[in-house]
């Protein structure tokens, strides 16, 4: 997959399983896609094929979701994702920043724009 090759130029992609699930309840409603990395070895993007922008979710947001979640995998391994609110905010912010490193340009998501 081209997205994984692109991400691997910035972060070693090794030993992670990527399991894409049809789970509309686990997606960001505006995007039709979501993601979860519960540990250092599993990335679980969820998609909603009934979403009106499903093809955009696959073409644009899947690669971004993979970059974000694979960054989480790396942090789970060392130094850890974190357990406090502050540590979680740092992990999420770093994963969003990594997404922007892999996909240069303006952040497409409102939560990644500080105003």
Secondary structure, DSSP 4 states (H G I P E B T S, - for coil): -HHHHHHHTTS---S-EE--EE-GGGSBTTTTEE----BTTEE--EE-TTSTTHHHIIIIIHHHHHHHHHHHHHHHHTT---SSHHHHHHHHHHHHHHHHHHS-SS-SSGGG---
